[in-house]
């Protein structure tokens, strides 16, 4: 346990003792409160003194009590420790700390959470790093493009993967994605897509037409895949070379490119079995961490459409926080504002 935690623990034991107020106590009683030995209590007290957090006047002799004076308020030390835990992504520990604090101090500490979210810039050894932090109270269920239906899951899938075609909602047209061009036969039953050269998956391999074939054959061969009906018009997928793939349909469909812009049509690498919570794609961001506490996306510098502005996206999984929920909702609103700014002006996340 850190010395800061020991100090917080003692301040919680004496909630009605103010700063600069004298407390008569023995080292033995303090050791009992902190569940440690007398030797460790002496070491802890010396650290308190070095930090200037207390004044300690030891008294010698049987029955005599020493004088302890707290110089640092619980609110100040708890707030700083809370921010340090958040900075180190120790979210569960931060919330455990907040839950142990008196009501008014807990409210003050939780309001510090607001500053952690949104778009922020920091300097590091590699230069400026722009990070977007997003709070989320529900965990990710799956990042498999064919299974994702929850808004949060779909948002991550959209950044990790690409589709053959991109749908431009403002212009109401399909635009090139992984495919630089496409064409159909006069009947609209065969659609041929021509892939961009040199597109990289996040694990370093170049995208090929066989990856497109694999993606859709995986969907069509699965009995219980929820997307099977969506792509049920596909009769066959054929490759002619590394950059050319053709879809043969069961019936004419001149809206087929629109179907290829669906999130469910995200292209997977054929040489890696998909991990539903840690997938690999060709998108502008690669997934580097996904655990119960945090999901982290880092910019994919080799992205074929150009590097995104935001370097890192962190989605923090926040447990139930009681009174802090209103703060979280406010943080969400601020984050959305930042995200819209990034979208419109910086070609960033989402």
C-alpha positions as CSV (number, residue, x, y, z in Angstrom):
1,X,0.0,0.0,0.0
2,X,1.3,3.5,-0.9
3,X,2.0,6.1,1.8
4,X,-0.8,8.2,0.4
5,X,-3.3,5.4,0.9
6,X,-2.1,5.1,4.6
7,X,-2.7,8.8,5.1
8,X,-6.2,8.6,3.5
9,X,-7.0,5.6,5.7
10,X,-6.0,7.5,8.9
11,X,-8.0,10.6,7.9
12,X,-11.1,8.4,7.4
13,X,-10.6,7.0,10.9
14,X,-10.7,10.5,12.3
15,X,-13.3,12.1,10.1
16,X,-14.2,14.9,12.6
17,X,-10.6,16.0,13.2
18,X,-9.7,19.2,11.4
19,X,-6.3,20.3,10.1
20,X,-4.0,21.7,12.7
21,X,-6.1,20.1,15.5
22,X,-4.2,18.1,18.0
23,X,-5.0,14.4,18.5
24,X,-3.6,12.5,21.6
25,X,-2.7,9.0,20.5
26,X,0.0,6.4,20.7
27,X,2.1,4.8,18.0
28,X,0.6,1.4,19.0
29,X,-3.0,2.6,18.4
30,X,-2.0,4.0,15.0
31,X,-0.3,0.7,14.1
32,X,-3.6,-1.1,15.0
33,X,-5.6,1.3,12.8
34,X,-3.4,0.6,9.8
35,X,-3.1,-3.1,10.6
36,X,0.7,-3.0,10.6
37,X,3.6,-3.6,12.9
38,X,5.2,-0.9,15.1
39,X,8.3,-1.0,12.9
40,X,6.2,-0.3,9.8
41,X,4.2,2.4,11.6
42,X,7.4,4.2,12.4
43,X,8.5,4.0,8.7
44,X,5.1,5.3,7.6
45,X,5.2,8.2,10.1
46,X,8.6,9.2,8.9
47,X,7.2,9.4,5.3
48,X,4.3,11.5,6.5
49,X,6.8,13.8,8.2
50,X,9.0,14.0,5.1
51,X,6.0,15.0,3.0
52,X,5.0,17.6,5.5
53,X,1.5,16.0,5.9
54,X,1.6,15.8,9.7
55,X,3.3,17.1,12.8
56,X,4.2,14.4,15.4
57,X,5.3,15.1,18.9
58,X,6.3,11.8,20.6
59,X,6.0,11.5,24.4
60,X,8.1,9.2,26.4
61,X,7.0,7.2,29.4
62,X,4.3,4.7,30.3
63,X,0.8,6.0,29.8
64,X,1.8,9.1,28.0
65,X,0.2,9.8,24.6
66,X,2.0,11.5,21.7
67,X,0.5,14.4,19.8
68,X,-0.6,14.0,16.1
69,X,-1.6,16.9,13.9
70,X,-2.9,16.4,10.4
71,X,-1.8,19.2,8.0
72,X,-3.3,18.0,4.8
73,X,-7.1,17.7,4.3
74,X,-8.7,14.5,3.3
75,X,-10.3,16.2,0.3
76,X,-7.0,17.4,-1.1
77,X,-5.1,14.2,-0.7
78,X,-8.0,12.0,-1.9
79,X,-8.5,14.2,-4.9
80,X,-4.9,14.0,-6.0
81,X,-4.8,10.3,-5.4
82,X,-8.0,9.8,-7.4
83,X,-6.5,11.7,-10.4
84,X,-3.3,9.7,-10.2
85,X,-5.3,6.4,-10.3
86,X,-7.3,7.6,-13.3
87,X,-4.1,8.7,-15.0
88,X,-2.7,5.2,-14.6
89,X,-6.0,3.7,-15.9
90,X,-6.7,2.1,-12.5
91,X,-10.4,2.9,-12.8
92,X,-11.8,0.3,-10.4
93,X,-9.4,1.4,-7.7
94,X,-10.4,5.0,-8.3
95,X,-14.0,4.2,-7.8
96,X,-13.3,2.1,-4.7
97,X,-11.5,5.1,-3.3
98,X,-14.5,7.4,-4.2
99,X,-17.0,5.0,-2.6
100,X,-15.1,5.1,0.7
101,X,-15.1,8.9,1.0
102,X,-17.7,11.0,2.9
103,X,-20.6,12.2,0.7
104,X,-19.4,15.8,0.1
105,X,-15.8,14.8,-0.6
106,X,-17.0,12.0,-2.9
107,X,-19.0,14.5,-4.9
108,X,-16.0,16.8,-5.2
109,X,-13.7,14.0,-6.2
110,X,-16.2,12.7,-8.8
111,X,-16.4,16.1,-10.4
112,X,-12.7,15.8,-11.2
113,X,-13.7,13.1,-13.6
114,X,-15.0,15.6,-16.1
115,X,-11.5,16.8,-16.9
116,X,-10.4,13.3,-17.8
117,X,-12.7,13.0,-20.8
118,X,-12.8,14.7,-24.2
119,X,-10.0,15.7,-26.6
120,X,-6.7,16.4,-24.9
121,X,-3.1,17.0,-26.1
122,X,0.0,16.0,-24.3
123,X,3.7,16.2,-25.1
124,X,5.8,13.1,-25.1
125,X,9.2,11.9,-26.3
126,X,7.7,11.3,-29.7
127,X,6.1,14.8,-29.8
128,X,2.5,15.9,-29.5
129,X,-0.1,13.1,-28.8
130,X,-3.8,13.9,-29.2
131,X,-6.0,11.6,-27.2
132,X,-9.8,11.3,-27.2
133,X,-11.1,9.8,-24.0
134,X,-14.7,8.5,-23.9
135,X,-16.6,7.2,-20.8
136,X,-18.8,4.2,-21.3
137,X,-20.9,2.4,-18.6
138,X,-21.6,-0.8,-20.6
139,X,-18.9,-3.3,-21.7
140,X,-18.3,-4.3,-25.3
141,X,-20.1,-7.5,-26.3
142,X,-18.4,-8.3,-29.6
143,X,-16.3,-6.5,-32.2
144,X,-17.0,-9.1,-34.9
145,X,-18.5,-7.0,-37.7
146,X,-21.1,-9.7,-38.5
147,X,-22.3,-9.8,-34.9
148,X,-22.0,-6.2,-33.7
149,X,-25.4,-4.5,-33.2
150,X,-24.9,-2.3,-30.1
151,X,-24.0,1.3,-30.9
152,X,-20.7,1.2,-28.9
153,X,-19.6,-2.0,-30.6
154,X,-20.5,-0.7,-34.1
155,X,-18.6,2.6,-33.5
156,X,-15.4,0.6,-32.7
157,X,-15.9,-1.7,-35.7
158,X,-16.2,1.3,-38.0
159,X,-12.7,2.4,-37.0
160,X,-10.9,-0.9,-37.0
161,X,-12.3,-2.2,-40.3
162,X,-13.0,-1.0,-43.8
163,X,-15.6,-1.9,-46.4
164,X,-15.2,-2.2,-50.2
165,X,-17.5,0.8,-50.5
166,X,-18.1,3.8,-48.3
167,X,-21.6,5.4,-48.2
168,X,-21.6,9.2,-48.2
169,X,-24.8,10.2,-46.4
170,X,-24.5,13.9,-47.2
171,X,-24.3,13.2,-51.0
172,X,-26.4,10.0,-50.8
173,X,-23.8,8.2,-53.0
174,X,-21.4,5.2,-52.7
175,X,-17.8,6.2,-52.8
176,X,-14.6,4.1,-53.1
177,X,-13.4,2.3,-50.0
178,X,-11.1,-0.7,-50.2
179,X,-12.3,-0.9,-53.8
180,X,-11.1,1.9,-56.0
181,X,-13.8,1.1,-58.7
182,X,-16.5,-1.4,-59.5
183,X,-18.8,-2.4,-62.4
184,X,-21.7,-4.7,-63.1
185,X,-22.9,-6.6,-66.1
186,X,-26.0,-5.2,-67.9
187,X,-28.3,-7.5,-65.9
188,X,-27.0,-6.4,-62.5
189,X,-26.3,-10.0,-61.5
190,X,-22.5,-9.8,-61.5
191,X,-20.5,-7.2,-59.7
192,X,-16.7,-6.8,-60.1
193,X,-14.7,-4.8,-57.6
194,X,-11.1,-3.6,-58.2
195,X,-9.1,-3.2,-55.0
196,X,-6.6,-0.5,-54.1
197,X,-3.0,-1.6,-54.2
198,X,-0.8,-1.9,-51.1
199,X,-3.6,-1.7,-48.5
200,X,-2.2,-3.1,-45.2
201,X,-3.9,-5.1,-42.5
202,X,-2.9,-4.1,-38.9
203,X,-0.7,-7.2,-38.6
204,X,1.3,-6.1,-41.7
205,X,0.0,-8.2,-44.6
206,X,-1.3,-6.7,-47.8
207,X,-5.0,-7.0,-48.5
208,X,-5.8,-9.3,-51.4
209,X,-9.0,-10.4,-53.2
210,X,-8.9,-13.7,-51.4
211,X,-9.5,-11.8,-48.1
212,X,-12.8,-10.4,-49.6
213,X,-13.8,-13.9,-50.8
214,X,-13.0,-15.3,-47.3
215,X,-15.0,-12.6,-45.6
216,X,-18.2,-13.4,-47.4
217,X,-17.8,-17.1,-47.6
218,X,-17.4,-17.0,-43.8
219,X,-20.8,-15.3,-43.5
220,X,-22.6,-17.5,-46.0
221,X,-21.2,-20.8,-44.7
222,X,-22.3,-20.1,-41.1
223,X,-25.8,-21.5,-40.3
224,X,-26.5,-19.1,-37.4
225,X,-24.7,-16.0,-38.6
226,X,-27.2,-13.1,-38.2
227,X,-25.9,-11.4,-41.4
228,X,-26.5,-14.4,-43.6
229,X,-29.9,-13.2,-44.7
230,X,-28.5,-9.7,-45.5
231,X,-26.1,-11.2,-48.0
232,X,-28.3,-14.1,-49.1
233,X,-28.5,-12.8,-52.6
234,X,-24.8,-13.8,-53.2
235,X,-24.5,-17.0,-55.0
236,X,-20.7,-17.1,-55.5
237,X,-17.6,-15.0,-54.9
238,X,-14.7,-15.4,-57.4
239,X,-11.2,-14.0,-57.5
240,X,-9.4,-13.3,-60.8
241,X,-6.1,-12.0,-59.4
242,X,-4.9,-10.3,-56.2
243,X,-6.9,-7.2,-56.8
244,X,-10.0,-8.3,-58.6
245,X,-13.0,-10.0,-57.0
246,X,-16.5,-10.7,-58.5
247,X,-19.8,-11.4,-56.8
248,X,-22.3,-13.5,-58.7
249,X,-25.8,-12.9,-57.5
250,X,-28.9,-15.1,-57.5
251,X,-31.0,-12.2,-58.9
252,X,-30.4,-8.7,-60.3
253,X,-29.6,-6.1,-57.7
254,X,-28.5,-2.7,-58.8
255,X,-28.2,-1.5,-55.2
256,X,-25.5,-4.1,-54.5
257,X,-22.7,-1.5,-53.9
258,X,-24.9,0.0,-51.1
259,X,-25.0,-3.4,-49.5
260,X,-21.2,-3.6,-49.6
261,X,-21.0,-0.3,-47.6
262,X,-22.6,-2.0,-44.6
263,X,-20.6,-2.3,-41.4
264,X,-21.4,-6.1,-41.6
265,X,-19.5,-6.2,-44.8
266,X,-16.2,-5.2,-43.2
267,X,-13.3,-7.1,-44.6
268,X,-11.3,-9.6,-42.5
269,X,-7.9,-11.1,-43.0
270,X,-8.1,-14.7,-44.1
271,X,-4.9,-15.8,-42.3
272,X,-6.0,-14.9,-38.8
273,X,-9.0,-16.4,-36.9
274,X,-11.0,-13.5,-35.7
275,X,-10.9,-12.7,-32.0
276,X,-14.4,-11.1,-31.3
277,X,-12.9,-8.7,-28.7
278,X,-9.5,-8.1,-30.3
279,X,-9.9,-8.2,-34.1
280,X,-7.6,-7.1,-36.9
281,X,-8.7,-5.0,-39.8
282,X,-7.4,-2.3,-42.3
283,X,-9.1,0.7,-40.7
284,X,-7.6,4.0,-39.5
285,X,-7.2,2.7,-36.0
286,X,-5.8,-0.6,-34.7
287,X,-7.0,-2.1,-31.4
288,X,-4.1,-2.4,-28.9
289,X,-6.0,-3.1,-25.7
290,X,-9.4,-4.3,-24.7
291,X,-10.0,-5.5,-21.1
292,X,-12.8,-4.9,-18.5
293,X,-11.3,-1.5,-17.6
294,X,-10.4,0.1,-20.9
295,X,-10.4,-0.2,-24.7
296,X,-7.6,1.5,-26.6
297,X,-7.3,2.3,-30.3
298,X,-4.0,3.7,-31.7
299,X,-3.8,5.5,-35.1
300,X,-2.7,3.2,-37.9
301,X,0.0,5.3,-39.6
302,X,0.1,3.1,-42.7
303,X,-3.7,3.6,-43.4
304,X,-4.2,3.8,-47.1
305,X,-6.5,6.8,-47.0
306,X,-4.1,8.9,-44.9
307,X,-3.2,9.2,-41.3
308,X,-6.0,10.3,-38.9
309,X,-5.5,13.4,-36.8
310,X,-6.2,11.9,-33.4
311,X,-3.4,9.6,-32.2
312,X,-5.2,7.6,-29.6
313,X,-8.7,6.8,-28.5
314,X,-9.5,5.5,-25.0
315,X,-12.9,4.1,-24.0
316,X,-13.0,3.8,-20.3
317,X,-15.4,1.3,-18.8
318,X,-16.9,3.0,-15.8
319,X,-18.7,0.9,-13.1
320,X,-21.8,2.2,-11.4
321,X,-20.9,5.3,-9.6
322,X,-24.0,6.3,-7.7
323,X,-24.2,10.1,-7.4
324,X,-21.4,10.4,-10.0
325,X,-23.7,9.3,-12.8
326,X,-24.7,12.8,-13.5
327,X,-21.1,13.8,-13.9
328,X,-20.6,10.9,-16.3
329,X,-23.5,12.0,-18.4
330,X,-22.2,15.6,-18.5
331,X,-18.8,14.2,-19.5
332,X,-20.4,12.2,-22.3
333,X,-22.0,15.4,-23.7
334,X,-18.7,17.2,-23.6
335,X,-17.0,14.2,-25.4
336,X,-19.6,14.2,-28.1
337,X,-18.9,17.9,-28.7
338,X,-15.2,17.1,-29.0
339,X,-15.9,14.2,-31.4
340,X,-18.0,16.4,-33.7
341,X,-15.3,18.9,-33.8
342,X,-12.7,16.2,-34.7
343,X,-15.0,14.7,-37.3
344,X,-15.7,18.0,-39.1
345,X,-12.3,19.7,-38.9
346,X,-9.7,17.1,-38.2
347,X,-10.9,13.9,-40.0
348,X,-10.6,12.0,-36.7
349,X,-12.5,9.4,-34.8
350,X,-16.0,8.4,-35.9
